Amino acid sequence: MEEIAQRVVLDDPAARTTAENVAAELAAQLQRGGDTLDADVYDAWFAADILWGSPYGATLTGFEGLNAIHHRLMGQSSPLTAPAAPASRFEVVSVLAPAPGVVVTHIRRQALVADGFSEMALYVLVERAGRWWLAAAQNTPIRQADGALPASAGS
């Protein structure tokens, strides 16, 4: 096996501003959907053939099934019960522009209530005909564990 003398840097500095703007716009879209408990707003950027990984290890392919799940999760609130999706803040943690028309970003959903469920998501976005689409996502719960990397590691 050939030894690698130098690792390649994938991030394209010329595409960095666009990538950062796309990631910020996605985070804002997710925030609007979460704040209004509107699954269609939340899922507006999701491609028809999206690959989705839940924070509990389940995987799903395709918009229709995922959107139905988000409708169930966001539609369980009423004035007499707590919202199914607790108030959260979406924030861009890191962004990479590895190829033209591709953005990879970490976005944290931080619960705004004590002991609320927070998660980190890795999103892959692809541009098609001037519009950005979410191609894939993997969500991971945020919990402090012994030996865990600090929240700012790598960002």
LUMTOR-824906 format. One line per 2 residues: number of its first residue (from 1); their letters; for each residue x, y, z of N, C-alpha, C, O. Coordinates in steps of 0.1 Angstrom, whole numbers. Layout:
NUM = a = X,Y,Z,X,Y,Z,X,Y,Z,X,Y,Z ~ ... $
This chain:
1 = me = 8,-12,0,0,0,0,9,12,0,19,13,7 ~ 5,22,-8,13,34,-9,11,43,3,-1,46,7 $
3 = ei = 22,49,8,21,58,19,17,72,14,22,76,4 ~ 8,79,21,4,92,17,14,103,22,16,104,34 $
5 = aq = 21,110,13,31,120,18,24,132,23,29,138,33 ~ 13,137,17,6,149,21,-9,147,19,-13,142,8 $
7 = rv = -16,151,28,-31,150,27,-36,162,19,-31,173,21 ~ -46,160,11,-53,170,4,-62,178,12,-69,173,21 $
9 = vl = -63,191,10,-73,200,16,-85,201,6,-83,205,-5 ~ -97,197,11,-108,197,2,-116,210,1,-122,213,-9 $
11 = dd = -115,218,12,-122,230,12,-117,240,2,-105,242,1 ~ -126,246,-6,-123,256,-16,-125,270,-11,-136,274,-9 $
13 = pa = -114,277,-8,-115,291,-3,-124,300,-11,-131,309,-6 ~ -124,298,-24,-132,306,-34,-147,304,-32,-155,313,-35 $
15 = ar = -150,292,-27,-165,289,-25,-169,291,-10,-181,288,-7 ~ -160,295,-2,-163,296,13,-175,305,16,-184,301,24 $
17 = tt = -175,317,10,-186,326,14,-199,321,9,-209,321,17 ~ -200,315,-2,-213,309,-7,-216,297,2,-228,296,6 $
19 = ae = -207,289,6,-210,277,15,-215,282,28,-224,277,34 ~ -209,292,34,-213,298,47,-227,303,46,-235,302,55 $
21 = nv = -230,310,35,-243,316,33,-254,305,32,-265,306,37 ~ -251,295,24,-260,284,22,-263,277,35,-274,274,39 $
23 = aa = -252,274,43,-254,268,56,-263,277,66,-272,272,73 ~ -260,290,66,-268,299,74,-283,299,70,-292,300,78 $
25 = el = -285,299,56,-299,299,51,-306,286,55,-318,286,58 ~ -299,275,54,-305,262,58,-309,263,73,-320,259,77 $
27 = aa = -299,267,82,-302,268,96,-314,277,99,-322,274,107 ~ -315,288,92,-327,297,93,-340,290,89,-350,292,95 $
29 = ql = -339,283,78,-351,275,74,-356,265,84,-367,264,87 ~ -346,258,89,-349,248,100,-355,255,112,-364,250,119 $
31 = qr = -349,266,116,-354,274,127,-368,278,125,-377,277,134 ~ -372,284,113,-385,288,110,-395,276,111,-406,277,118 $
33 = gg = -391,265,106,-400,253,107,-402,248,121,-413,244,125 ~ -391,248,129,-391,244,143,-399,253,151,-407,249,159 $
35 = dt = -398,266,149,-405,276,157,-420,276,155,-428,278,164 ~ -424,273,142,-438,273,139,-444,259,139,-456,257,137 $
37 = ld = -436,249,142,-440,235,142,-446,231,129,-457,224,128 ~ -440,236,118,-445,233,104,-435,224,97,-424,229,93 $
39 = ad = -439,212,96,-430,202,89,-427,205,75,-416,203,70 ~ -436,211,68,-434,215,54,-423,226,53,-415,226,43 $
41 = vy = -424,235,62,-414,246,62,-400,240,66,-390,243,60 ~ -400,231,76,-388,225,81,-381,217,70,-369,217,68 $
43 = da = -389,210,62,-384,200,52,-383,207,38,-381,200,28 ~ -385,220,37,-386,227,24,-373,224,15,-375,224,3 $
45 = wf = -362,222,21,-349,221,13,-346,206,10,-337,203,3 ~ -354,197,15,-351,182,14,-354,177,0,-365,179,-6 $
47 = aa = -344,170,-6,-345,165,-19,-354,153,-19,-357,147,-8 ~ -360,149,-30,-369,138,-31,-363,125,-27,-369,116,-21 $
49 = di = -350,123,-29,-343,111,-26,-333,113,-14,-323,106,-13 ~ -336,121,-5,-328,124,7,-325,112,15,-333,102,16 $
51 = lw = -312,111,20,-308,100,29,-308,107,43,-301,117,45 ~ -315,100,52,-316,106,66,-312,96,76,-316,84,76 $
53 = gs = -304,100,86,-300,92,97,-305,98,110,-302,110,113 ~ -314,91,117,-319,97,130,-309,96,141,-299,90,139 $
55 = py = -311,104,151,-302,104,163,-301,91,170,-293,89,179 ~ -310,81,166,-310,68,173,-306,57,164,-308,45,168 $
57 = ga = -300,60,153,-295,50,144,-304,45,133,-300,37,125 ~ -316,49,132,-325,46,122,-322,53,109,-317,65,110 $
59 = tl = -324,47,97,-321,54,85,-334,54,76,-342,45,78 ~ -335,64,67,-346,65,59,-342,71,46,-333,80,46 $
61 = tg = -347,67,35,-345,72,22,-358,78,16,-368,70,15 ~ -358,90,12,-369,96,5,-377,106,13,-379,105,25 $
63 = fe = -381,117,6,-388,128,13,-401,124,19,-404,128,30 ~ -409,116,11,-423,114,16,-424,108,30,-432,113,38 $
65 = gl = -417,97,32,-417,91,45,-411,100,56,-417,100,67 ~ -401,107,53,-395,116,63,-404,127,66,-406,131,78 $
67 = na = -410,133,56,-420,144,58,-432,140,67,-437,147,75 ~ -436,127,64,-448,122,72,-443,121,87,-451,124,96 $
69 = ih = -431,116,89,-426,115,103,-426,129,110,-430,131,121 ~ -420,139,102,-419,152,108,-433,158,110,-435,166,120 $
71 = hr = -443,155,102,-457,160,104,-462,154,117,-468,161,125 ~ -459,141,120,-464,135,132,-457,141,144,-463,144,154 $
73 = lm = -444,143,143,-436,149,155,-440,163,158,-441,167,169 ~ -442,171,147,-445,185,149,-460,188,151,-464,199,156 $
75 = gq = -468,178,148,-483,180,149,-489,176,162,-501,176,164 ~ -480,171,172,-486,166,184,-488,176,195,-493,173,206 $
77 = ss = -486,189,192,-488,199,202,-502,205,201,-508,205,191 ~ -506,210,213,-519,217,214,-517,227,225,-507,226,233 $
79 = pl = -527,236,227,-525,245,238,-524,238,252,-519,244,261 ~ -529,226,253,-529,219,266,-517,210,268,-515,205,279 $
81 = ta = -509,209,258,-497,200,260,-485,207,255,-485,217,248 ~ -474,202,259,-461,207,255,-458,204,241,-463,193,236 $
83 = pa = -452,212,233,-449,209,219,-440,196,218,-432,193,226 ~ -443,189,207,-435,177,204,-421,181,201,-412,173,205 $
85 = ap = -419,192,195,-405,197,192,-403,209,201,-408,220,199 ~ -395,207,212,-392,217,221,-385,229,215,-378,227,205 $
87 = as = -386,241,220,-380,252,215,-365,250,214,-359,245,224 ~ -359,253,203,-345,251,201,-339,262,193,-346,271,187 $
89 = rf = -325,263,193,-318,273,185,-309,265,176,-302,256,180 ~ -310,268,163,-302,262,153,-290,271,150,-291,283,148 $
91 = ev = -278,265,150,-266,273,148,-256,265,140,-253,253,142 ~ -250,272,130,-240,266,122,-227,265,130,-223,275,136 $
93 = vs = -221,253,130,-209,250,137,-197,250,128,-186,256,131 ~ -198,244,116,-187,243,107,-192,241,93,-203,236,91 $
95 = vl = -184,245,83,-188,245,69,-176,241,61,-165,245,63 ~ -179,233,50,-168,228,41,-174,229,27,-186,225,25 $
97 = ap = -166,234,18,-170,235,3,-161,226,-4,-151,231,-10 ~ -163,213,-5,-154,203,-11,-154,202,-26,-144,197,-32 $
99 = ap = -164,207,-32,-165,206,-47,-176,217,-52,-184,221,-44 ~ -175,221,-64,-185,230,-69,-199,225,-67,-202,214,-70 $
101 = gv = -207,233,-61,-221,229,-59,-224,220,-48,-234,213,-48 ~ -214,218,-39,-216,209,-27,-212,217,-15,-201,223,-14 $
103 = vv = -220,216,-5,-217,221,9,-219,210,19,-229,204,19 ~ -210,209,28,-211,200,39,-210,209,52,-201,217,53 $
105 = th = -220,207,61,-220,216,73,-225,208,85,-233,199,84 ~ -220,212,96,-225,208,109,-234,219,114,-230,230,115 $
107 = ir = -246,215,118,-256,225,124,-260,219,137,-265,207,138 ~ -259,226,148,-263,222,161,-277,227,164,-280,238,161 $
109 = rq = -286,218,169,-299,222,174,-298,221,189,-297,210,195 ~ -297,232,195,-296,233,210,-309,236,216,-316,246,214 $
111 = al = -314,227,225,-326,229,232,-325,241,241,-315,244,247 ~ -336,248,242,-336,260,250,-342,258,264,-343,267,272 $
113 = va = -345,246,267,-350,242,281,-340,233,287,-333,225,281 ~ -339,234,300,-329,225,308,-333,211,305,-344,207,305 $
115 = dg = -323,203,303,-324,188,301,-332,185,288,-337,174,286 ~ -333,195,279,-340,193,266,-331,185,257,-319,184,259 $
117 = fs = -337,179,246,-329,171,237,-322,180,227,-329,188,220 ~ -309,179,226,-301,187,217,-294,177,208,-291,165,211 $
119 = em = -291,181,195,-284,172,186,-275,180,177,-277,192,174 ~ -265,173,171,-256,178,161,-260,171,148,-261,159,148 $
121 = al = -261,178,137,-264,172,124,-253,175,114,-248,186,113 ~ -250,165,106,-241,167,95,-250,167,83,-257,157,80 $
123 = yv = -250,178,75,-258,180,63,-249,181,51,-239,187,51 ~ -254,174,40,-248,175,27,-258,182,18,-269,176,16 $
125 = lv = -254,193,12,-263,201,3,-257,201,-11,-244,201,-13 ~ -265,200,-21,-261,200,-35,-270,210,-42,-282,211,-41 $
127 = er = -263,218,-51,-270,227,-59,-274,221,-72,-266,215,-79 ~ -287,223,-76,-292,219,-89,-300,230,-95,-310,235,-88 $
129 = ag = -296,235,-107,-304,245,-114,-306,258,-105,-316,263,-105 ~ -295,261,-98,-296,274,-90,-303,273,-77,-304,283,-70 $
131 = rw = -307,261,-73,-314,259,-60,-306,248,-52,-301,239,-57 ~ -305,251,-39,-298,242,-30,-308,232,-24,-319,235,-20 $
133 = wl = -303,219,-24,-311,208,-19,-304,200,-8,-291,198,-9 ~ -310,196,2,-304,187,12,-304,173,7,-315,167,5 $
135 = aa = -292,168,5,-291,154,-1,-290,144,10,-295,132,9 ~ -284,147,21,-282,137,32,-280,145,45,-276,156,46 $
137 = aq = -284,138,56,-283,143,70,-281,131,79,-286,120,78 ~ -272,134,89,-270,124,100,-271,132,113,-263,141,115 $
139 = nt = -280,128,122,-282,135,134,-276,126,146,-278,114,146 ~ -270,133,155,-264,126,166,-268,134,179,-266,146,180 $
141 = pi = -272,127,189,-276,134,202,-263,140,208,-252,135,206 ~ -265,151,215,-254,158,222,-255,154,236,-265,157,243 $
143 = rq = -245,146,241,-244,143,255,-229,144,259,-221,141,251 ~ -227,149,271,-213,149,276,-210,135,281,-217,129,289 $
145 = ad = -198,130,276,-194,117,280,-179,118,284,-172,127,279 ~ -174,110,293,-160,110,297,-152,108,284,-154,99,276 $
147 = ga = -142,116,282,-133,115,271,-138,120,258,-132,119,248 ~ -150,127,259,-156,132,247,-148,144,242,-142,151,250 $
149 = lp = -149,147,229,-143,159,223,-151,171,228,-163,170,229 ~ -144,182,231,-152,194,234,-160,199,223,-157,196,211 $
151 = as = -171,206,226,-180,211,216,-174,219,205,-178,218,193 ~ -163,226,208,-156,234,197,-145,226,190,-139,232,181 $
153 = ag = -143,214,193,-132,206,186,-135,206,171,-145,202,167 ~ -125,210,163,-126,209,149,-134,220,142,-136,220,130 $
155 = s = -139,229,150,-147,240,144,-140,253,144,-145,263,139 $
